[in-house]
Amino acid sequence: MATRCEQCGGKIYTSVTGRYLCSRCGTRLQGRTAGVVAGGGIAGGRSTGGWYARVRKAMGRRS
């Protein structure tokens, strides 16, 4: 079992895909996935990932 995030080395949790990610990287992954699934391609996924992270932070959830 990993003890650090695969992306940035921060404190981890297990994502729904089985990856070990910190909260910040997990939030960005969720946003990027939503952007790609919605039909935005890679560019839409990247922009949705940043937007989603900012929305969660504004709502009081650490990302």
CYANA upper distance limits for C-alpha pairs under 8 A (distance plus 0.5 A):
  2 ALA  CA     20 TYR  CA      7.17
  3 THR  CA     11 LYS  CA      7.72
  3 THR  CA     12 ILE  CA      7.10
  4 ARG  CA      8 CYS  CA      8.46
  4 ARG  CA      9 GLY  CA      5.28
  4 ARG  CA     10 GLY  CA      5.95
  4 ARG  CA     11 LYS  CA      6.00
  4 ARG  CA     12 ILE  CA      6.00
  4 ARG  CA     20 TYR  CA      7.66
  4 ARG  CA     21 LEU  CA      7.87
  4 ARG  CA     22 CYS  CA      8.18
  5 CYS  CA      9 GLY  CA      4.86
  5 CYS  CA     10 GLY  CA      5.57
  5 CYS  CA     11 LYS  CA      6.68
  5 CYS  CA     12 ILE  CA      5.70
  5 CYS  CA     13 TYR  CA      8.42
  5 CYS  CA     20 TYR  CA      5.95
  5 CYS  CA     21 LEU  CA      4.81
  5 CYS  CA     22 CYS  CA      5.80
  6 GLU  CA     19 ARG  CA      8.02
  6 GLU  CA     20 TYR  CA      6.47
  6 GLU  CA     21 LEU  CA      6.40
  7 GLN  CA     21 LEU  CA      7.35
  7 GLN  CA     25 CYS  CA      7.41
  8 CYS  CA     22 CYS  CA      8.35
  8 CYS  CA     25 CYS  CA      8.17
  9 GLY  CA     22 CYS  CA      8.37
 10 GLY  CA     21 LEU  CA      8.21
 10 GLY  CA     22 CYS  CA      6.09
 11 LYS  CA     21 LEU  CA      8.09
 11 LYS  CA     22 CYS  CA      5.76
 11 LYS  CA     23 SER  CA      8.38
 12 ILE  CA     20 TYR  CA      6.32
 12 ILE  CA     21 LEU  CA      5.43
 12 ILE  CA     22 CYS  CA      4.70
 12 ILE  CA     23 SER  CA      7.55
 13 TYR  CA     20 TYR  CA      6.12
 13 TYR  CA     21 LEU  CA      6.02
 13 TYR  CA     22 CYS  CA      6.38
 13 TYR  CA     23 SER  CA      7.70
 14 THR  CA     18 GLY  CA      6.17
 14 THR  CA     19 ARG  CA      6.08
 14 THR  CA     20 TYR  CA      5.15
 14 THR  CA     21 LEU  CA      6.73
 15 SER  CA     19 ARG  CA      5.75
 15 SER  CA     20 TYR  CA      6.74
 15 SER  CA     21 LEU  CA      7.08
 15 SER  CA     26 GLY  CA      7.29
 21 LEU  CA     25 CYS  CA      6.42
 21 LEU  CA     26 GLY  CA      6.10
 22 CYS  CA     26 GLY  CA      6.46
 23 SER  CA     27 THR  CA      6.59
 23 SER  CA     62 ARG  CA      7.80
 23 SER  CA     63 SER  CA      5.83
 24 ARG  CA     28 ARG  CA      6.94
 24 ARG  CA     53 ALA  CA      8.05
 24 ARG  CA     62 ARG  CA      7.79
 24 ARG  CA     63 SER  CA      4.43
 25 CYS  CA     29 LEU  CA      6.63
 25 CYS  CA     63 SER  CA      7.97
 26 GLY  CA     30 GLN  CA      6.71
 26 GLY  CA     63 SER  CA      8.39
 27 THR  CA     31 GLY  CA      6.79
 27 THR  CA     49 GLY  CA      7.96
 27 THR  CA     52 TYR  CA      7.75
 27 THR  CA     53 ALA  CA      6.39
 27 THR  CA     63 SER  CA      6.48
 28 ARG  CA     32 ARG  CA      6.55
 28 ARG  CA     49 GLY  CA      5.14
 28 ARG  CA     50 GLY  CA      6.96
 28 ARG  CA     52 TYR  CA      7.50
 28 ARG  CA     53 ALA  CA      6.41
 29 LEU  CA     33 THR  CA      6.52
 29 LEU  CA     49 GLY  CA      7.09
 30 GLN  CA     34 ALA  CA      6.73
 30 GLN  CA     49 GLY  CA      7.43
 31 GLY  CA     35 GLY  CA      6.74
 31 GLY  CA     45 GLY  CA      7.39
 31 GLY  CA     46 ARG  CA      8.39
 31 GLY  CA     48 THR  CA      5.82
 31 GLY  CA     49 GLY  CA      4.27
 31 GLY  CA     50 GLY  CA      7.66
 31 GLY  CA     51 TRP  CA      7.99
 31 GLY  CA     52 TYR  CA      5.78
 31 GLY  CA     53 ALA  CA      7.70
 32 ARG  CA     36 VAL  CA      6.78
 32 ARG  CA     44 GLY  CA      8.08
 32 ARG  CA     45 GLY  CA      4.48
 32 ARG  CA     46 ARG  CA      5.93
 32 ARG  CA     47 SER  CA      7.92
 32 ARG  CA     48 THR  CA      6.14
 32 ARG  CA     49 GLY  CA      4.77
 32 ARG  CA     50 GLY  CA      8.49
 33 THR  CA     37 VAL  CA      6.57
 33 THR  CA     45 GLY  CA      6.70
 33 THR  CA     49 GLY  CA      8.22
 34 ALA  CA     38 ALA  CA      6.53
 34 ALA  CA     45 GLY  CA      7.30
 34 ALA  CA     48 THR  CA      7.70
 34 ALA  CA     49 GLY  CA      8.42
 35 GLY  CA     39 GLY  CA      7.22
 35 GLY  CA     40 GLY  CA      6.04
 35 GLY  CA     41 GLY  CA      7.67
 35 GLY  CA     42 ILE  CA      8.48
 35 GLY  CA     44 GLY  CA      5.67
 35 GLY  CA     45 GLY  CA      4.45
 35 GLY  CA     46 ARG  CA      7.83
 35 GLY  CA     47 SER  CA      8.09
 35 GLY  CA     48 THR  CA      5.71
 35 GLY  CA     49 GLY  CA      7.67
 36 VAL  CA     40 GLY  CA      5.60
 36 VAL  CA     41 GLY  CA      5.36
 36 VAL  CA     42 ILE  CA      6.77
 36 VAL  CA     44 GLY  CA      6.71
 36 VAL  CA     45 GLY  CA      5.24
 37 VAL  CA     41 GLY  CA      8.37
 39 GLY  CA     44 GLY  CA      8.10
 40 GLY  CA     44 GLY  CA      4.52
 40 GLY  CA     45 GLY  CA      6.68
 41 GLY  CA     45 GLY  CA      6.62
 42 ILE  CA     46 ARG  CA      6.74
 43 ALA  CA     47 SER  CA      6.82
 44 GLY  CA     48 THR  CA      6.43
 45 GLY  CA     49 GLY  CA      6.51
 46 ARG  CA     50 GLY  CA      7.10
 47 SER  CA     51 TRP  CA      6.77
 48 THR  CA     52 TYR  CA      6.41
 49 GLY  CA     53 ALA  CA      6.76
 50 GLY  CA     54 ARG  CA      6.85
 51 TRP  CA     55 VAL  CA      6.74
 52 TYR  CA     56 ARG  CA      6.71
 53 ALA  CA     57 LYS  CA      6.71
 53 ALA  CA     63 SER  CA      6.55
 54 ARG  CA     58 ALA  CA      6.57
 55 VAL  CA     59 MET  CA      6.69
 56 ARG  CA     60 GLY  CA      7.03
 56 ARG  CA     61 ARG  CA      5.76
 56 ARG  CA     62 ARG  CA      7.46
 56 ARG  CA     63 SER  CA      7.21
 57 LYS  CA     61 ARG  CA      5.53
 57 LYS  CA     62 ARG  CA      5.90
 57 LYS  CA     63 SER  CA      6.53
